[in-house]
Amino acid sequence: MRIGVVAVQGAFLEHEIALGRLGVHCIELRQKKDVLQSYDAIILPGGESTVQGKLLKELDMFEIIQSQINDGMPVLGTCAGMILLAEHISNDSREYFKTLPVTVRRNAYGRQLGSFHIKHTFASFGEIPMTFIRAPYIESADPNVQILAKVDEKIVAVQYLNQIALSFHPELDNDTSVYERFIKQITKSQSLQLK
Ligand code: GLN
């Protein structure tokens, strides 16, 4: 299994280290030739969605990644990555992949509560640590979107088909639940391809 981690800006290295601990090999997607290689899944890391979106377009990587997601490649978007996946951004007119039928709000917790750390239930895993940094949350989601975590009535983790999106940063904590779920999903999608 090889995971392509988008590495144009933001916290990509932390994902690579976390996955490396689980024995998963990552490659960095920095330029067009990288997204033409073969890999089994994509990570869109946290960082600054506006910068990442702009760079991916300028580097001619955007449409290729968008097609890979539309074709069913498993993708994990964290924080800025969630914003890039969202169909709508309620407080920004910019548009990115639009593959995830949700409306997100950028910097949704405001300036004062910009960053915080909690423990909260995630899917069937029980409580896991969640680190939020100038995070978005999901204001509304299509009924087909599965909600994996809600904190204070706000949706902070979802899955829709091949896409998992999180408001928080699993790469900054030692808990591996999110990666385990993602790896299971990749394995499932690989076995479906073999059939
Ligand atoms: N506020 C950032 C954005 O809008 C996201 C923050 C993060 O990824 N930690 O892109």
Residues whose N, C-alpha, C, O or C-beta is under 5 A from the ligand:
A	BS01	LIG	G46 G47 E48 S49 T50 T78 C79 A80 R106 N107 I133 R134 A135
